[in-house]
């Protein structure tokens, strides 16, 4: 493949022919370029709106038994999620399998650390000095960040194993279903995994174009990870509950006695206000109705279960849609392919939870979730209400036209 550069001061186009990254370059070269030039990571395309790569360290050491293993590139996003990147030149068919297993192993080891552990090791590894060098690096790129909220978000990323994972290399070829089956065999963390292909093009004068390419959509992988590090091992709460299952949703109000009744009454009052105040631009959208304790549903056409659901759980707010059957799977695939446009319409990143359901049935095959995530600290009921009112309308505007096409 040849790409062409048009220079206005020259006549015609300058041709750049693709060259192999493996010829004359090694993984250390790739690491160095990506660490020095964070813009080579198209983070919004890889992980969604609001994400960016702030490099922290190359060859970050993690304790594994009696020895150390090393994360090729460690960084952080302004949202407070840690970013773990492995660089791999694909010289043999087993490379992809090995690096995926390796990356998830590193993520599991990383989830055992605290923010203080992370900071201390960065100071030792990179010779950093001063207070809070992680936040210093982030605030230099994003001056508007609040220190306390950012630190809380990174701590939460570590506590939950909620990382952004990427494999960067040359000539990446991946089948989504094969990759998902491979990930199912790993110990697992709550994470997003993206593949980044780095392409090189060179002209007759030896000038080089470095072109990042995201060959497949980001896949959300949900797992339970057990953390220890001197603390009692416990399972991390999943990000996405099952709001159509009253037994799950009602956990927030499941306390017995007067306390439980008060909690349920408070939840009911919150959602009564939501039902009274929500306004939809779409003329065909019917009003919300209660679905159970601490959640409401809004009807949508097409292969969905329970429509659009707005809920609160563990002091967090979110909206979600469950898709069912083969038609729902096909629709989800179109949303994955259109993820960037969908996120642009919503003004917010989205998450996909794809179920391992293969038979031709009406079972739920996947979930789309948009979760309210403030910069840090506990959000108030008023903040949640404002966000839910806005996001419910945005979701209806974005999804109803797309879903209507499936039943036309």
N, C-alpha and C positions, 0 to 999 in steps of 0.2 A: 504494500500500500504506500502511496506517495501523497503527502500533503503539500499545499502550496502557500507561500507567503507572498502577499502583494506589497511591494514597497513603492510608495508614491514617487520617490525620487529616481526609481529605476524603471526600465521598460519591461513590461510583462511580469510574469510570476517567477518566484524562486522555488524550485522543487526540493522538498525534504523527503528522503527515502527512509523508511523504517529500518532500524538496525536492531540487532539482538542485544538485550540488556546483559545477557550472560557473557557476551563476547567483550572482554576487556573490563568488565565491572564485576564486583563481588558484593556480598550482602553488607559488608562494612561500608562500602561506597553508598549503597542505597540508604542505610541507616543515617549516614552523615547528611545526605541531601535532605531527607525528610525531617531530620532534627533541626537543621539550619533554616529550612524554608517550610514553615508550618502551613503556608498557603497551598502547598501541594496536596494537602488533605481536603477534598471537597466535603467537609463535615456535614453541611446541611443536606447534601444529596445522599450521604451515607447514613446519617442518623436522624435527620429531621431538623426542622426550624429551631434556631437558637443555639445549636451546638457548634463548637469551634475547638481547635486543637491548640493548647498552650503547652509546649514541650517543657518537661522537667528534667529528664535524665535519659541518657543512653546506658544500656547494659545495667539496668537496675537489679541489684541482687536480692534474691529471696531465699530464705533458709529452707532447705529440703533435706530432712534427715540430718546427716553429719556434714553435708556439703551445701554449696550454694548453686542455685540456678539463676538465670539472668533474663529479664524481660528486655527485648531489644530496644523498645522505646516506651517510656512512660510519660504521660501528660495528663492534663486535666482540662475539663470543659468549663466555661463560665457558669454552667448550670450546677457545677459541683460534682459531676461524675468523673471518675478517673478513667483515663483512656490507655489501654494496653495494646501495643502493636508489635506484631512479629513480622520480620522481613524474611522472605524466602524466594530464592531463585529456583524455578521448578525444573530441576535436571533429571528427576526420576519420577515414575508414577506414584510412588509412595509418599512423596513430599507433602502433598496436601493433607493426607490422613495423619501424618506425624505432626504437622504443625498445628492442626486443629486440636488434637489431643494435648499437645504441649501448651497451647494458649489457654485452654480451659483449666489445665493443671495450675498454671501460673495465677489465673484468676482466683482459684480456690485458695491458694497460699496467700494471695494479697488480701483476701477477705478476713484473714486472721489479725490484720494489723489495725491499730488505732491511728488517728491523725498524728498523735505525738510520735508513734513508732515511725510513721512515714516521714515526718519532718526530720527526726534524728538520723535516719538512714540516708536521707538526701544530703544532709549536712556532712555526714561522714564520706559519702560516695563522691559528691561533687565539690566538697570543700566550701559549701555555702555558709554564710555567716549572717548574723542579725536575727531579729525576731520574725517569725512566720514567713520564711522565704517562699513557701507555696503560694500564699496569698499575694506576696509582692510580685511574683511572676505573673499571676493572673490579673492583678490590678494594673500592671504596666500595659497589658493588652486591652483591658476593659476597665477604665478608670471609675466607671459608675458602680462597680461591685461594692457591696457592703461586707466588711470583714467578718462580722459575727455570723451573718447569714451564710456566707460562703463556707466558712469553717464547718458550720452545722451540716451543710449539704454534703461536703466531702466526707464527714464522719458518717452520715447516713449512707452514702455510697459504699463505704467500707463495711458498715454494719450489715447491710443487706446484700452485699456482693453485687451491687447494681452498677456494673461497669459497661463502658463502650469498648468492644473488642474489634480489632481489625487485623487482617492479614494483607500485607503489601508485597507485591512481587511482579514478575514478568509473565506474560502469557497465561494468566489465570483462566482456567476453564472450569466451570462448575455447573452441575445440574442441581437445582434447588431441592428436589425431593431426595436425591442421593445425599446431599449435604445434611438435610434435616435428619435423615435416618442415621447418619454418622454421629451427629450431635446427640441423638437420643441415647447413644451408648456411653456418653461421657458422664462424669460425676455431677456436673452441672452447676451453674450459677445463674442468677437472674442477670441477663446481659443482652446486649445487642451485638451481633456479629456482622461485620461488613467485609467485603473483599475489595481490594484496591489494586488495579493493574496499572503499572507504570510503563508507558511506552516511550521509546526514544526514536527521534527522527533526526537525520543529519543531512546537511547540504554539501555541495561540492567544495565549499570553503572550510568545512569541518565544524561549522556552527551546529549546535545541538538544541533541539526542542525536547523538553520533558513534558509529556502529556499524561496527566492522571485520568483514569477511566474507572468507573464503577460498573462492572459487568453484570451484576445481579442486584436486585433490591435487598435492602437490609432485612434480616430475619430476626424476629424477637424470639429468644429462647428463654423459657421460664423453667426454673428448677428450684429445689430446695438445697441450700448449702448449709452445712453445719460448721459453726465457728467454735474455736476453742481458745487457744492463746492464753490459757490461764483462767478462762471463764467457763462456766458451765455450758456445755454444748446445748444449743437450742436451734430449732428450725426457724428460718426466716419467713416472715409473713409474705405470701404472694401479693404482688401488686394488684392483680385483678381478681376480685372475688367473683362469686356467681350470683348476681343479683336476682335472677329469676328463680333461685332456690331460696324460699323464705327462711329455711333453717340457717343458711349462711348469712343472709342480709340482716336477720334479726339478732345477730350476735351483739350489736351495739345496744340493744334494748332487752337482752335476754336475762338481765339480772332479776332475781326474784324479789318479791316484796315491794315496798313503797318506792325504793330507789329505781327498780325496773320500770314501774308504772310512770314515775316522773320522767324517766328518760324517753319512754315511748310517747308521752304527751308532748315533750319538747320537740321530738322529731316530727310528730304530726303537725304541730304548729308551724315548724319551719317549712314543710312541704305544702301546707295550706297556703302560706304566703307565696311560695313559688307558683303554685297553680293559679292564684289570683293575679299575679303580676306578670307572668310570662306573656310575651307577645311574639307572634310568628309573622314573618313577612309572607310566607307561602299561604295563599288563600284556602288551600285544601287541607291544611293541617288542623286536626281536631285538638281540643284542649287536653292537657295531661290528666291522668287519674292515678290515684294511689295504687301501688302494687303490693305493698307490704310495709313493714316497719323500716323507715329511713330510705325509701326509694319510691320513685314514681315512673310511670311508663307513658310514652307518646307513640301513637300508632304510626307505622310506616308501611308502605306497600312492599311487595316482593318477598324474597326468600329469607325472612328475618324471624327470629323468635322473640316475642314480647316487645317488639318495636324498639324505639329509642328509650333507653333507661338512664335516668339520672339518679345518682345515689351518693350516700356518704357512708364511710366506714373507717374506723380507726382514725377519726378526726381528719379524714381526707375526703375530697369531693371529686367526682368524675362523671362522665357520661360514656355510654357504651352501646354497641349494637352487636347482637349475636346472629350469625348467619347459619343457615341449616341446609342440608341436602346438597346434591351435586350442583344445583343452580346457585346456591349460596357460595359454594367453593369457587365456581367460575366467576361470580361477582367479586369475591374477595381478590381473586387474581387480577381483575381489572383495576381494583383499587390499589393493589401493590404496584402495578405498572404505572399508575397515575398518582403515586403517593406525593410527589413534589407539588403537583397542582392542587391536590386535596389539602395539603398542609398550608399552601398559600391562601386558599379560600378560607380556611378556618383561622389562620393566623396563629397556629399552634401545632406542635408536633403530635403525631398519632402513634399508637402502638398496635401491633397485630399479634394475636395469640392464635397460632394455627394448630388445630387439633389433629391427632393421628387417627382419623376416621376414614377408612378406605371403602367400606361397603356402601352400596347405593341405597341410602336410607334418608330419613328426615332428621337424623341426629344433628346436633350442633357441630359444625366443622371449623369454626373459627370466630374470633371476637375482635372487634375494633374498639379501642379504648382511647379516650382523651382524658388525661388526669390533670387536675388543677395542682400546680406545683409552684408555690410562692418561692421567693428567693431564700427563705429560711425562717425558722420559728413557727409557732402555732398561728394558723390563720383564724380570723374571726368568722362568726356566722354571716356577718354582713359582707365580708370579702367573698366568702363562698357563694352567697346568694347572687351577688353581682356577676361573678364569673359564670355560674350555672345558667342564669337568665340569658346572658350573651351567647354562651356556647350552645345551648339547646337550640336557639334560633339559627345559629350558624350551621350546626349539624343538619337541621332540617333543610335549610337552603342548599347545602352541598349534596345531601344524599337522596332527597326525594326525586329530583329529576333523573338521577342515575338509576335509582330503583324502579321508577315508573317505566323505564325502557325495558325492564326484564319481564313486565307483565302486559306489555302492549300487544 
